C-alpha cells in the first residue's frame, strides 16, 4: 500500500486548522457583536431652515455625546460613520432677535427618532441655545500678493490690474464686518519680459467656512515692454528772483537721463520737461541751489538729473 508523502499530510492538516480557526473567529465575532451594549456615541448636528435673513454664528453646539444601548454591530458602524442629526430651527422657540432655544424634551425626541427604539441616557446636552446673527452681503476689496522681478531692460508700463478688484462676501454680520481686505495667494514671478494675463486664487483659508464668496479667483494683468536709456539737455528756469538782482546759474542747463520704451522713444521733446531753481531757497552760507524737476512725461521712468547742484553768482 502506497503511503501519502508527509509534506502533503502536513499541508492538509494546516488547511484544516486554519479553517477551524476561521470558523471559530466568525462564531466569536457574531456572538460578540450580536449582544447589546451601553456605550458613548457622538453625533454631529446640522441645523436647517433658518429665517431667510439670519444664520448661525460660530458659537453653537455642533456635536452631542450621550449613552445609547445598541448592538455591537451598530457601535461598529457608528465608529466608522459618525451619525448626523438635523435640527429644523424654524420649529423651535425664539427668545429674542438672535437667540433660539431647543428645549431638553425636544433634544431627547430628536435623538429618539433618529435611533428608533434604542435607549438614550446621560445626554451631554440638556438643551441647545442657538446664537443667530443677521445675514449680510458686502463688497470687499481684493489686494494682490504678487511679487515680480523683470528681465534686464524690461519694465512695466502700469501697475498690476485685478479683474474684478473686489469680491462679494455673504455671511454673519459680525464676521463680514471684521473683514477689511481679501488677499490673493502669494506668487513670486521672476525674469518676466512680456505682457501678463493670468488667474490667481483668493486666499480665504483663514476665514470662517460659514462665509460665502461669489468668486474664488481673479484675473491679473500687466503691460511690460523693453526700455532703452535716453537723455536730453534741458534749460533751468530760475524763479523768485528780486527785480533789482541779476543771478547767473552755472550751469544753466542740466542733463536729464531717463528710460523710455521703444514705441515712445521719438515722442519725447524738451517741452515735456521743466526744471526750476528757486532763489527763495538760497542760503547765505552756500553758493548753490538744488534743481527740481516739476514736469516730466508719464511714459518715462528712472529719471535722474546731472548735476544735482547748480552754482550761482549775483551780478550787482
C-alpha positions as MATLAB code, in Angstrom:
seq = 'XXXXXXXXXXXXXXXXXXXXXXXXXXXXXXXXXXXXXXXXXXXXXXXXXXXXXXXXXXXXXXXXXXXXXXXXXXXXXXXXXXXXXXXXXXXXXXXXXXXXXXXXXXXXXXXXXXXXXXXXXXXXXXXXXXXXXXXXXXXXXXXXXXXXXXXXXXXXXXXXXXXXXXXXXXXXXXXXXXXXXXXXXXXXXXXXXXXXXXXXXXXXXXXXXXXXXXXXXXXXXXXXXXXXXXXXXXXXXXXXXXXXXXXXXXXXXXXXXXXXXXXXXXXXXXXXXXXXXXXXXXXXXXXXXXXXXXXXXXXXXXXXXXXXXXXXXXXX';
ca = [
       0.000    0.000    0.000;
       1.416    3.406   -1.049;
       1.806    5.989    1.722;
       0.967    9.697    1.181;
       4.021   11.959    1.286;
       4.441   13.502    4.743;
       4.560   17.039    3.267;
       1.052   16.632    1.765;
      -0.320   15.413    5.080;
       1.085   18.389    6.923;
      -0.353   20.820    4.354;
      -3.762   19.221    4.699;
      -3.626   19.464    8.483;
      -2.614   23.144    8.268;
      -5.528   23.961    5.949;
      -7.948   22.153    8.280;
      -6.558   24.034   11.278;
      -6.910   27.410    9.531;
     -10.471   26.568    8.510;
     -11.421   25.688   12.099;
      -9.696   28.879   13.287;
     -11.683   30.977   10.796;
     -14.975   29.337   11.798;
     -14.167   29.859   15.483;
     -13.374   33.540   14.844;
     -16.616   34.062   12.907;
     -18.645   32.421   15.684;
     -16.907   34.595   18.268;
     -17.414   37.737   16.136;
     -21.134   37.059   15.620;
     -21.668   36.231   19.286;
     -19.689   39.268   20.464;
     -21.286   41.847   18.200;
     -24.823   40.472   18.387;
     -25.044   41.384   22.064;
     -26.404   44.712   23.259;
     -24.085   47.188   24.971;
     -24.395   50.622   26.534;
     -21.668   52.976   25.411;
     -20.948   56.560   24.341;
     -21.918   57.794   20.887;
     -21.109   61.202   19.418;
     -23.438   62.684   16.819;
     -22.865   65.630   14.527;
     -25.601   68.283   14.446;
     -26.745   70.009   11.257;
     -29.105   72.971   11.506;
     -31.583   73.623    8.689;
     -34.416   76.037    7.801;
     -33.069   79.281    9.239;
     -35.013   82.517    8.861;
     -34.090   83.951    5.457;
     -32.118   86.893    6.863;
     -30.305   85.017    9.641;
     -27.610   82.373   10.030;
     -25.613   80.573   12.692;
     -22.707   82.248   14.428;
     -19.613   80.180   15.213;
     -20.513   79.814   18.916;
     -23.015   76.977   18.654;
     -23.270   73.301   19.613;
     -22.061   71.192   16.699;
     -21.774   67.801   18.426;
     -23.557   65.872   21.156;
     -22.341   62.985   23.348;
     -24.731   60.514   25.036;
     -25.153   56.890   26.123;
     -27.025   54.503   23.903;
     -27.993   50.846   24.164;
     -27.271   49.131   20.863;
     -25.784   46.007   19.361;
     -22.092   45.669   18.789;
     -22.729   45.852   15.051;
     -24.364   49.235   15.434;
     -21.464   50.554   17.518;
     -19.069   49.212   14.903;
     -20.990   51.088   12.200;
     -21.008   54.321   14.258;
     -17.260   54.057   14.772;
     -16.759   54.260   11.010;
     -19.526   56.739   10.209;
     -20.462   59.371   12.766;
     -24.269   59.780   12.995;
     -25.680   63.097   11.742;
     -28.958   64.544   13.020;
     -30.756   67.521   11.547;
     -32.490   70.170   13.651;
     -35.161   72.252   11.950;
     -34.582   75.682   13.529;
     -37.959   77.033   12.391;
     -39.783   74.638   14.774;
     -38.291   75.948   17.984;
     -38.686   78.809   20.417;
     -37.396   82.278   19.652;
     -36.346   84.117   22.825;
     -35.283   87.350   21.128;
     -33.999   88.566   17.773;
     -30.929   86.327   17.724;
     -31.420   83.539   20.311;
     -33.379   80.344   19.570;
     -33.942   77.542   22.075;
     -34.281   73.779   21.548;
     -35.511   72.514   24.921;
     -34.431   69.312   26.686;
     -37.511   67.265   25.756;
     -37.111   68.296   22.114;
     -33.461   67.240   22.091;
     -34.406   63.822   23.508;
     -37.209   63.440   20.970;
     -34.902   64.236   18.058;
     -32.397   61.626   19.250;
     -35.104   59.016   19.871;
     -36.480   59.489   16.364;
     -33.061   59.001   14.874;
     -32.044   55.970   16.941;
     -35.538   54.436   16.973;
     -36.048   52.040   19.927;
     -32.571   52.373   21.423;
     -32.375   53.605   24.998;
     -30.759   57.028   25.319;
     -29.297   58.110   28.648;
     -26.943   60.713   30.081;
     -27.263   63.161   27.220;
     -24.355   65.638   27.378;
     -26.587   68.420   26.014;
     -29.682   69.224   28.057;
     -30.866   71.984   25.750;
     -29.489   73.725   22.680;
     -29.256   77.503   22.604;
     -28.743   78.741   19.046;
     -26.995   82.060   18.564;
     -28.069   83.501   15.219;
     -26.809   86.634   13.533;
     -28.074   88.833   10.749;
     -27.007   87.609    7.315;
     -25.498   90.338    5.138;
     -23.592   90.691    1.868;
     -20.793   93.162    1.252;
     -18.234   94.005   -1.439;
     -14.687   93.616   -0.080;
     -11.624   94.989   -1.959;
      -9.036   92.483   -3.190;
      -5.312   93.071   -2.756;
      -2.753   91.012   -4.647;
       0.351   89.431   -3.121;
       2.237   89.104   -6.402;
       5.952   89.886   -6.423;
       7.584   90.342   -9.833;
      11.175   90.710  -10.975;
      11.692   91.659  -14.621;
      14.259   90.638  -17.198;
      17.046   93.202  -17.583;
      15.896   96.066  -19.783;
      12.177   95.328  -19.347;
       9.823   97.379  -17.185;
       6.054   97.579  -16.517;
       4.016  100.330  -18.143;
       1.371  100.149  -15.419;
       0.618   98.557  -12.067;
      -0.864   95.077  -11.745;
      -4.590   95.176  -12.505;
      -7.086   92.820  -10.873;
     -10.403   91.999  -12.539;
     -12.600   92.088  -10.605;
     -10.980   94.215   -7.919;
     -13.484   93.243   -5.206;
     -15.392   90.172   -4.076;
     -18.953   89.819   -2.796;
     -18.938   88.044    0.570;
     -22.033   86.852    2.409;
     -22.441   85.579    5.933;
     -22.853   86.533    9.562;
     -22.833   90.297   10.090;
     -20.234   90.080   12.858;
     -17.899   88.013   10.640;
     -18.351   90.084    7.480;
     -17.820   93.431    9.225;
     -14.498   92.150   10.581;
     -13.116   91.698    7.038;
     -11.373   94.721    5.544;
      -9.454   93.174    2.656;
      -9.322   89.835    0.848;
      -5.814   88.872   -0.293;
      -4.773   86.652   -3.167;
      -2.443   83.721   -2.767;
       1.253   84.625   -2.728;
       3.022   84.404   -6.086;
       6.654   85.146   -6.948;
       7.399   85.635  -10.659;
      10.935   86.043  -11.986;
      12.589   87.152  -15.255;
       9.334   88.450  -16.732;
       9.616   90.183  -20.121;
       6.182   90.019  -21.751;
       2.624   91.068  -21.016;
       0.991   89.117  -18.204;
      -2.600   87.924  -18.292;
      -3.449   85.086  -15.942;
      -5.517   83.989  -12.933;
      -4.717   83.764   -9.229;
      -6.743   82.267   -6.385;
      -8.027   84.195   -3.386;
      -6.589   83.162   -0.030;
      -9.664   82.514    2.106;
      -8.314   79.588    4.159;
      -8.070   81.686    7.332;
     -11.689   82.868    7.118;
     -14.727   81.099    8.523;
     -16.152   78.261    6.435;
     -19.564   79.862    7.004;
     -18.635   82.786    4.750;
     -19.664   82.559    1.104;
     -17.795   84.165   -1.820;
     -19.160   84.922   -5.275;
     -15.697   84.255   -6.766;
     -12.593   82.363   -5.612;
     -10.100   83.625   -8.196;
      -9.377   86.792  -10.155;
      -7.628   87.764  -13.381;
      -4.449   89.786  -13.118;
      -2.648   91.593  -15.922;
       0.223   93.985  -16.551;
       1.749   95.510  -19.673;
       5.521   95.027  -19.882;
       7.844   96.416  -22.560;
      11.533   96.761  -23.287;
      13.018  100.139  -22.350;
      16.136  101.949  -23.521;
      18.315  104.673  -21.997;
      17.858  108.224  -23.311;
      18.973  111.693  -22.302;
      18.175  115.299  -23.091;
      19.645  118.727  -22.244;
      17.024  120.913  -20.515;
      17.402  124.621  -19.587;
      16.897  125.632  -15.953;
      14.260  128.233  -15.080;
      15.180  130.454  -12.111;
      12.205  131.684  -10.078;
      11.613  134.130   -7.188;
      14.454  136.498   -8.096;
      14.076  140.125   -6.974;
      13.702  142.646   -9.803;
      16.825  144.513   -8.772;
      19.047  141.410   -8.938;
      20.681  139.589  -11.806;
      21.565  135.987  -10.963;
      23.670  133.778  -13.190;
      23.451  129.961  -12.914;
      26.367  127.619  -13.581;
      25.469  125.502  -15.466;
      22.297  126.966  -16.933;
      21.214  123.607  -18.357;
      21.041  120.068  -16.953;
      21.320  116.639  -18.488;
      18.148  114.655  -17.893;
      18.612  110.876  -18.171;
      15.652  108.506  -18.301;
      14.316  105.183  -19.544;
      11.709  105.086  -22.287;
      10.074  102.242  -24.180;
      10.964  101.947  -27.853;
       7.457  102.759  -29.042;
       7.506  106.238  -27.475;
      11.211  106.982  -27.876;
      10.729  109.595  -30.620;
       7.715  111.205  -28.952;
       9.725  112.936  -26.208;
      10.771  116.595  -26.637;
      12.387  119.269  -24.446;
       8.965  120.774  -23.805;
       7.968  117.612  -21.943;
      10.388  118.511  -19.110;
      10.641  121.513  -16.839;
      13.398  122.152  -14.295;
      13.455  125.061  -11.857;
      15.742  126.512   -9.216;
      14.021  128.546   -6.505;
      16.129  131.510   -5.474;
      13.976  131.920   -2.366;
      15.756  128.811   -1.071;
      19.210  130.356   -1.433;
      21.334  130.182    1.707;
      23.899  132.840    2.688;
      26.315  130.120    3.730;
      26.245  128.340    0.392;
      26.507  129.398   -3.204;
      24.411  126.714   -4.857;
      20.772  125.826   -5.487;
      19.058  122.427   -5.768;
      17.336  121.955   -9.146;
      13.856  120.438   -9.137;
      12.102  118.556  -11.903;
       8.492  119.738  -11.823;
       7.305  118.382  -15.152;
       8.011  115.124  -16.974;
       6.059  112.802  -19.287;
       4.266  109.824  -17.731;
       5.841  107.392  -20.185;
       9.402  107.808  -18.860;
      10.865  106.195  -15.735;
      14.055  106.250  -13.649;
      14.685  109.962  -14.240;
      17.929  111.494  -12.969;
      19.427  114.997  -13.167;
      23.096  115.820  -13.670;
      24.484  117.729  -11.879;
      22.368  117.678   -8.722;
      23.560  121.104   -7.563;
      23.735  124.364   -9.509;
      26.143  127.182   -8.563;
      25.094  130.781   -8.871;
      26.543  134.270   -8.686;
      24.736  137.527   -8.084;
      25.565  140.269  -10.539;
      25.078  143.737   -8.943;
];
